Amino acid sequence: MKDPIVVDLRKLKKQIESLKKEKVKKLTLTTSMKERNKLMMEIQELEVVLKVPSKMKAFGKTFFKGLGITRKTLWKGIQGASRNLNRNAPEFRELSRGMVKRSTPVSPMMEMYSPSSQRRVPIRKMKSVKSKPLKRKMKTPKLKKRKQVKRMKRTSYSKKSKEPMNQMTWEMP
């Protein structure tokens, strides 16, 4: 029986060599010196990784973590984009027709007469909804808006003069 670590290291070596070949191809296509220097450094790093097994293990861990992260981000992006698609758009309809395979084209009139087992009905996935306990809603009486009434200012009785009236006013008939 082969040791699984040795098998993994062999797979890693093959992947590193394929990466190295890709970098060499990119190097031949690049025109700027900055990109060439960067690719040359990456190729040298890959050669060092191939020679030292401990560095190869470390490279494998980071390489596979990076692949996992990119896979997750790509999948999230695809899901987000598919949620935002307009279902009634003609492009979406063409896409969905291309994804579903039909063996023979059937006219809508003929489809009516076909048995129900042969009809193609899109399967809808139910959203998983966590059930919440029902809360009773208390009916509150509606508050009436009161009209603001302008009130007359009352003058207090204390402000009136407490002096008795003139005698002259009393005697006049």
SETOR-365101 format. One record per residue: x, y, z of N, C-alpha, C in turn; residue in one letter. Coordinates in nm, 2 decimals, always signed. Atoms other than C-alpha are relative to their C-alpha. Layout:
N
   n_xx   n_yy   n_zz  ca_xx  ca_yy  ca_zz   c_xx   c_yy   c_zz resn
      X      Y      Z      X      Y      Z      X      Y      Z    A
...
END
This chain:
173
   n_xx   n_yy   n_zz  ca_xx  ca_yy  ca_zz   c_xx   c_yy   c_zz resn
  +0.08  -0.12  +0.00  +0.00  +0.00  +0.00  +0.09  +0.12  +0.00    M
  -0.08  -0.12  +0.01  +0.13  +0.34  -0.09  -0.04  +0.10  +0.11    K
  +0.03  -0.10  -0.11  +0.16  +0.61  +0.17  -0.07  +0.12  -0.06    D
  +0.08  -0.11  +0.06  -0.11  +0.88  +0.12  +0.08  +0.13  -0.01    P
  -0.08  -0.13  +0.01  +0.14  +1.16  +0.19  +0.08  +0.00  -0.12    I
  -0.09  +0.01  +0.12  +0.37  +1.04  -0.09  -0.09  +0.03  -0.12    V
  +0.09  -0.01  +0.12  +0.07  +1.02  -0.33  -0.04  +0.15  -0.01    V
  +0.04  -0.14  +0.00  -0.04  +1.37  -0.23  +0.12  +0.09  -0.05    D
  -0.12  -0.08  +0.05  +0.32  +1.51  -0.28  +0.02  -0.02  -0.15    L
  -0.01  +0.02  +0.15  +0.33  +1.35  -0.63  -0.10  +0.09  -0.07    R
  +0.11  -0.08  +0.06  +0.00  +1.52  -0.71  +0.04  +0.15  +0.00    K
  -0.05  -0.13  -0.01  +0.14  +1.84  -0.58  +0.11  +0.04  -0.10    L
  -0.11  -0.02  +0.10  +0.45  +1.81  -0.79  -0.05  +0.02  -0.14    K
  +0.06  -0.01  +0.13  +0.24  +1.76  -1.10  -0.07  +0.13  -0.02    K
  +0.07  -0.13  +0.01  +0.03  +2.06  -1.02  +0.10  +0.12  -0.01    Q
  -0.10  -0.11  +0.00  +0.34  +2.28  -0.95  +0.06  +0.00  -0.14    I
  -0.06  +0.00  +0.13  +0.49  +2.17  -1.28  -0.09  +0.06  -0.10    E
  +0.09  -0.06  +0.10  +0.18  +2.25  -1.47  -0.02  +0.15  +0.02    S
  +0.00  -0.14  -0.02  +0.17  +2.59  -1.30  +0.12  +0.07  -0.06    L
  -0.13  -0.05  +0.05  +0.53  +2.64  -1.39  -0.01  +0.02  -0.16    K
  +0.01  +0.00  +0.15  +0.45  +2.56  -1.76  -0.09  +0.12  -0.04    K
  +0.09  -0.11  +0.03  +0.16  +2.81  -1.75  +0.07  +0.14  +0.01    E
  -0.07  -0.12  -0.03  +0.39  +3.08  -1.61  +0.10  +0.02  -0.12    K
  -0.10  -0.01  +0.11  +0.65  +3.01  -1.89  -0.08  +0.05  -0.12    V
  +0.08  -0.05  +0.11  +0.37  +3.05  -2.15  -0.03  +0.14  +0.01    K
  +0.04  -0.14  -0.02  +0.26  +3.37  -2.00  +0.12  +0.09  -0.02    K
  -0.13  -0.08  +0.01  +0.63  +3.49  -1.99  +0.03  +0.03  -0.15    L
  -0.03  -0.02  +0.14  +0.66  +3.44  -2.37  -0.10  +0.10  -0.06    T
  +0.10  -0.09  +0.06  +0.34  +3.64  -2.43  +0.01  +0.15  +0.06    L
  +0.00  -0.14  -0.06  +0.42  +3.94  -2.20  +0.09  +0.09  -0.07    T
  -0.08  -0.10  +0.07  +0.56  +4.26  -2.34  +0.07  +0.09  +0.10    T
  -0.06  -0.10  -0.10  +0.63  +4.48  -2.03  +0.11  -0.07  +0.08    S
  -0.11  +0.05  -0.08  +0.95  +4.43  -1.83  -0.05  -0.03  +0.14    M
  +0.05  +0.02  -0.14  +0.76  +4.46  -1.50  -0.07  -0.14  +0.01    K
  +0.06  +0.13  -0.01  +0.54  +4.16  -1.58  +0.09  -0.12  -0.02    E
  -0.10  +0.10  +0.02  +0.83  +3.96  -1.71  +0.08  -0.03  +0.13    R
  -0.08  +0.01  -0.13  +1.03  +4.02  -1.38  -0.09  -0.07  +0.10    N
  +0.10  +0.06  -0.09  +0.72  +3.92  -1.18  -0.01  -0.15  -0.03    K
  +0.02  +0.14  +0.04  +0.67  +3.60  -1.37  +0.13  -0.08  +0.02    L
  -0.12  +0.07  -0.03  +1.04  +3.51  -1.35  +0.02  -0.03  +0.15    M
  -0.01  +0.02  -0.15  +1.03  +3.55  -0.97  -0.09  -0.11  +0.04    M
  +0.10  +0.10  -0.04  +0.72  +3.33  -0.95  +0.05  -0.14  -0.05    E
  -0.06  +0.13  +0.05  +0.89  +3.06  -1.17  +0.11  -0.05  +0.09    I
  -0.11  +0.03  -0.09  +1.20  +3.07  -0.94  -0.05  -0.06  +0.13    Q
  +0.06  +0.05  -0.13  +0.98  +3.03  -0.63  -0.06  -0.14  -0.02    E
  +0.05  +0.13  +0.03  +0.81  +2.73  -0.79  +0.11  -0.11  -0.01    L
  -0.12  +0.09  +0.00  +1.15  +2.57  -0.86  +0.05  -0.03  +0.14    E
  -0.04  +0.02  -0.14  +1.25  +2.62  -0.50  -0.09  -0.09  +0.08    V
  +0.11  +0.08  -0.07  +0.92  +2.47  -0.38  +0.02  -0.15  -0.04    V
  -0.01  +0.14  +0.05  +0.98  +2.16  -0.60  +0.12  -0.07  +0.07    L
  -0.12  +0.06  -0.06  +1.32  +2.10  -0.44  -0.01  -0.03  +0.15    K
  +0.01  +0.02  -0.15  +1.23  +2.13  -0.07  -0.14  -0.05  +0.04    V
  +0.13  +0.06  -0.03  +0.95  +1.90  +0.06  -0.08  +0.08  +0.10    P
  +0.08  -0.07  -0.10  +0.86  +2.11  +0.36  -0.07  +0.12  -0.06    S
  +0.06  -0.11  +0.07  +0.81  +2.41  +0.14  -0.12  -0.04  -0.09    K
  +0.11  +0.05  +0.08  +0.60  +2.20  -0.09  -0.13  -0.03  +0.07    M
  +0.12  +0.02  -0.08  +0.37  +2.10  +0.19  -0.07  +0.13  +0.03    K
  +0.05  -0.13  -0.03  +0.33  +2.46  +0.29  -0.07  +0.07  -0.12    A
  +0.06  -0.05  +0.12  +0.27  +2.56  -0.07  -0.13  -0.07  -0.03    F
  +0.12  +0.08  +0.03  +0.01  +2.28  -0.11  -0.12  +0.05  +0.09    G
  +0.10  -0.05  -0.09  -0.18  +2.41  +0.20  -0.06  +0.13  -0.05    K
  +0.05  -0.13  +0.04  -0.19  +2.77  +0.08  -0.07  -0.01  -0.14    T
  +0.05  +0.02  +0.13  -0.26  +2.66  -0.28  -0.15  -0.05  +0.00    F
  +0.13  +0.06  -0.01  -0.56  +2.45  -0.19  -0.10  +0.09  +0.08    F
  +0.09  -0.09  -0.07  -0.69  +2.71  +0.06  -0.04  +0.11  -0.10    K
  +0.03  -0.10  +0.10  -0.67  +2.97  -0.22  -0.10  -0.05  -0.10    G
  +0.10  +0.06  +0.09  -0.86  +2.74  -0.46  -0.14  -0.01  +0.07    L
  +0.13  +0.00  -0.07  -1.13  +2.69  -0.20  -0.06  +0.13  +0.02    G
  +0.05  -0.14  -0.02  -1.16  +3.06  -0.13  -0.06  +0.05  -0.14    I
  +0.05  -0.05  +0.13  -1.19  +3.14  -0.50  -0.13  -0.07  -0.05    T
  +0.12  +0.08  +0.03  -1.44  +2.86  -0.55  -0.12  +0.05  +0.07    R
  +0.11  -0.06  -0.08  -1.66  +3.00  -0.27  -0.04  +0.13  -0.05    K
  +0.04  -0.14  +0.04  -1.64  +3.36  -0.39  -0.07  -0.01  -0.14    T
  +0.06  +0.02  +0.13  -1.72  +3.25  -0.75  -0.14  -0.05  +0.01    L
  +0.14  +0.06  -0.02  -2.02  +3.04  -0.63  -0.09  +0.11  +0.06    W
  +0.08  -0.10  -0.06  -2.15  +3.33  -0.42  -0.04  +0.11  -0.11    K
  +0.02  -0.10  +0.11  -2.11  +3.57  -0.72  -0.11  -0.05  -0.10    G
  +0.10  +0.06  +0.10  -2.30  +3.33  -0.95  -0.14  +0.00  +0.07    I
  +0.13  +0.00  -0.07  -2.58  +3.29  -0.69  -0.06  +0.14  +0.01    Q
  +0.05  -0.14  -0.01  -2.61  +3.66  -0.64  -0.05  +0.05  -0.13    G
  +0.04  -0.05  +0.13  -2.62  +3.73  -1.01  -0.13  -0.07  -0.05    A
  +0.13  +0.07  +0.04  -2.89  +3.46  -1.07  -0.12  +0.05  +0.08    S
  +0.11  -0.06  -0.07  -3.10  +3.61  -0.80  -0.05  +0.13  -0.05    R
  +0.03  -0.13  +0.05  -3.08  +3.95  -0.96  -0.05  +0.00  -0.15    N
  +0.04  +0.00  +0.14  -3.18  +3.83  -1.31  -0.15  +0.03  -0.01    L
  +0.14  -0.03  +0.03  -3.51  +3.96  -1.45  -0.05  -0.13  -0.07    N
  +0.05  +0.13  +0.05  -3.71  +3.64  -1.50  -0.08  +0.02  -0.13    R
  +0.08  -0.02  +0.12  -3.92  +3.80  -1.78  +0.08  +0.06  -0.11    N
  -0.08  -0.05  +0.11  -3.63  +3.93  -1.98  +0.02  -0.10  -0.11    A
  -0.02  +0.10  +0.10  -3.59  +3.77  -2.32  +0.13  -0.08  +0.00    P
  -0.13  +0.07  -0.01  -3.22  +3.69  -2.26  -0.01  -0.12  +0.10    E
  +0.02  +0.11  -0.10  -3.32  +3.49  -1.95  -0.08  -0.12  -0.06    F
  +0.08  +0.10  +0.05  -3.58  +3.30  -2.14  +0.08  -0.09  -0.10    R
  -0.09  +0.08  +0.09  -3.33  +3.20  -2.41  +0.10  -0.08  +0.07    E
  -0.10  +0.07  -0.08  -3.08  +3.10  -2.15  -0.07  -0.13  +0.06    L
  +0.07  +0.11  -0.06  -3.34  +2.88  -1.97  -0.04  -0.10  -0.10    S
  +0.04  +0.10  +0.11  -3.45  +2.72  -2.30  +0.12  -0.08  -0.04    R
  -0.12  +0.07  +0.04  -3.09  +2.63  -2.38  +0.04  -0.10  +0.11    G
  -0.04  +0.09  -0.10  -3.04  +2.47  -2.04  -0.09  -0.12  +0.01    M
  +0.09  +0.11  +0.00  -3.35  +2.25  -2.06  +0.00  -0.07  -0.13    V
  -0.01  +0.08  +0.13  -3.32  +1.97  -2.32  -0.14  -0.05  -0.03    K
  +0.13  +0.07  +0.05  -3.63  +1.87  -2.52  +0.04  -0.09  -0.11    R
  -0.03  +0.10  +0.11  -3.61  +1.56  -2.73  -0.06  +0.03  -0.13    S
  +0.07  -0.03  +0.12  -3.87  +1.66  -2.98  -0.08  +0.13  +0.02    T
  +0.08  -0.12  -0.02  -4.03  +2.00  -3.04  -0.15  -0.03  +0.00    P
  +0.15  +0.02  -0.01  -4.40  +2.00  -2.94  -0.07  +0.13  +0.00    V
  +0.08  -0.13  +0.01  -4.66  +2.26  -3.03  -0.08  +0.01  +0.13    S
  +0.08  -0.02  -0.12  -4.86  +2.41  -2.75  -0.14  -0.07  +0.00    P
  +0.13  +0.07  +0.01  -5.18  +2.26  -2.89  +0.01  -0.15  +0.03    M
  -0.03  +0.14  -0.02  -5.03  +1.91  -2.89  +0.03  -0.03  +0.15    M
  -0.04  +0.02  -0.14  -4.90  +1.96  -2.54  -0.12  -0.01  +0.09    E
  +0.12  +0.00  -0.07  -5.25  +2.02  -2.42  -0.06  -0.14  +0.01    M
  +0.06  +0.13  +0.01  -5.36  +1.67  -2.53  +0.09  -0.11  +0.05    Y
  -0.09  +0.10  -0.05  -5.06  +1.49  -2.40  -0.04  -0.03  +0.15    S
  +0.03  +0.03  -0.14  -5.10  +1.30  -2.07  +0.08  +0.09  +0.10    P
  -0.06  -0.09  -0.10  -5.02  +1.49  -1.75  +0.14  -0.05  +0.04    S
  -0.13  +0.05  -0.04  -4.72  +1.27  -1.68  +0.11  +0.05  -0.10    S
  -0.10  -0.05  +0.10  -4.55  +1.39  -2.00  +0.02  +0.15  +0.00    Q
  -0.01  -0.15  +0.00  -4.61  +1.76  -1.94  +0.12  +0.03  +0.09    R
  -0.12  -0.04  -0.08  -4.31  +1.94  -1.81  -0.04  +0.12  +0.08    R
  +0.04  -0.11  -0.09  -4.39  +2.15  -1.51  +0.12  +0.03  +0.08    V
  -0.12  -0.04  -0.08  -4.11  +2.35  -1.35  -0.02  -0.03  +0.15    P
  +0.00  +0.03  -0.15  -4.03  +2.23  -1.00  +0.04  +0.12  +0.08    I
  -0.04  -0.11  -0.08  -4.03  +2.50  -0.75  +0.05  -0.04  +0.13    R
  -0.06  +0.03  -0.13  -3.81  +2.48  -0.45  -0.06  +0.08  +0.11    K
  +0.06  -0.07  -0.11  -3.97  +2.57  -0.13  +0.11  +0.06  +0.09    M
  -0.10  -0.07  -0.09  -3.78  +2.82  +0.08  -0.01  -0.05  +0.14    K
  +0.01  +0.05  -0.14  -3.69  +2.69  +0.42  -0.02  +0.12  +0.09    S
  +0.04  -0.11  -0.09  -3.86  +2.92  +0.67  -0.01  -0.06  +0.14    V
  +0.01  +0.04  -0.14  -3.81  +2.89  +1.04  -0.13  +0.05  +0.05    K
  +0.13  -0.04  -0.05  -4.14  +2.88  +1.21  +0.02  +0.08  +0.13    S
  -0.01  -0.09  -0.12  -4.19  +3.15  +1.47  -0.13  -0.02  +0.07    K
  +0.13  +0.01  -0.07  -4.45  +3.13  +1.75  -0.09  +0.12  -0.03    P
  +0.10  -0.11  +0.03  -4.76  +3.33  +1.67  -0.02  +0.09  +0.11    L
  +0.03  -0.09  -0.10  -4.81  +3.64  +1.86  -0.14  +0.06  -0.02    K
  +0.14  -0.06  +0.01  -5.16  +3.77  +1.93  +0.02  +0.15  -0.01    R
  -0.01  -0.14  +0.02  -5.20  +4.12  +1.80  -0.12  +0.07  +0.08    K
  +0.10  -0.08  -0.08  -5.39  +4.35  +2.05  -0.05  +0.11  -0.09    M
  +0.05  -0.11  +0.07  -5.62  +4.59  +1.89  -0.01  +0.12  +0.09    K
  -0.01  -0.12  -0.08  -5.56  +4.94  +2.02  -0.10  +0.10  -0.06    T
  +0.10  -0.09  +0.05  -5.83  +5.20  +1.99  +0.07  +0.12  -0.07    P
  -0.06  -0.11  +0.08  -5.76  +5.47  +1.73  -0.01  +0.13  +0.07    K
  +0.00  -0.13  -0.07  -5.67  +5.80  +1.87  -0.06  +0.11  -0.09    L
  +0.07  -0.11  +0.07  -5.89  +6.09  +1.76  +0.09  +0.12  +0.00    K
  -0.08  -0.13  +0.00  -5.71  +6.40  +1.65  -0.09  +0.11  +0.04    K
  +0.09  -0.11  -0.05  -5.85  +6.69  +1.84  +0.03  +0.13  -0.07    R
  -0.02  -0.13  +0.07  -5.90  +7.02  +1.68  +0.04  +0.10  +0.11    K
  -0.05  -0.11  -0.10  -5.72  +7.31  +1.85  -0.09  +0.12  -0.01    Q
  +0.09  -0.11  +0.00  -5.96  +7.57  +1.96  +0.07  +0.12  +0.06    V
  -0.06  -0.12  -0.05  -5.85  +7.92  +2.01  -0.08  +0.05  +0.12    K
  +0.07  -0.04  -0.12  -5.94  +8.02  +2.36  +0.02  +0.15  +0.03    R
  -0.01  -0.14  -0.03  -6.01  +8.37  +2.47  +0.08  +0.02  +0.12    M
  -0.09  -0.02  -0.12  -5.76  +8.51  +2.71  -0.09  +0.06  +0.11    K
  +0.08  -0.05  -0.12  -5.93  +8.57  +3.05  +0.09  +0.09  +0.08    R
  -0.08  -0.09  -0.08  -5.82  +8.86  +3.24  -0.04  -0.03  +0.15    T
  +0.03  +0.04  -0.14  -5.79  +8.78  +3.60  -0.07  +0.12  +0.08    S
  +0.07  -0.10  -0.08  -6.01  +8.96  +3.85  +0.09  +0.08  +0.09    Y
  -0.09  -0.07  -0.09  -5.72  +9.06  +4.06  +0.07  +0.12  -0.06    S
  -0.06  -0.11  +0.07  -5.59  +9.29  +3.80  -0.09  +0.12  -0.01    K
  +0.09  -0.12  +0.00  -5.90  +9.51  +3.81  +0.03  +0.09  +0.12    K
  -0.03  -0.09  -0.10  -5.86  +9.81  +4.01  -0.10  -0.02  +0.12    S
  +0.08  +0.02  -0.11  -5.99  +9.77  +4.36  -0.05  +0.14  +0.06    K
  +0.04  -0.13  -0.05  -6.05 +10.14  +4.40  -0.15  +0.02  -0.02    E
  +0.14  -0.03  +0.02  -6.41 +10.25  +4.46  -0.02  +0.10  -0.11    P
  +0.03  -0.09  +0.10  -6.58 +10.44  +4.19  -0.01  +0.15  +0.05    M
  +0.01  -0.14  -0.04  -6.58 +10.82  +4.20  -0.14  +0.03  +0.05    N
  +0.13  -0.04  -0.05  -6.85 +10.99  +4.39  -0.08  +0.08  -0.10    Q
  +0.06  -0.07  +0.10  -6.92 +11.20  +4.10  -0.09  -0.08  -0.09    M
  +0.07  +0.09  +0.09  -7.04 +10.91  +3.89  -0.13  -0.05  +0.07    T
  +0.11  +0.05  -0.07  -7.27 +10.81  +4.17  -0.12  +0.10  +0.01    W
  +0.10  -0.10  -0.03  -7.45 +11.13  +4.21  -0.07  +0.05  -0.13    E
  +0.06  -0.05  +0.12  -7.53 +11.20  +3.85  -0.12  -0.09  -0.03    M
  +0.13  +0.08  +0.03  -7.89 +11.11  +3.76  -0.01  -0.03  -0.15    P
END
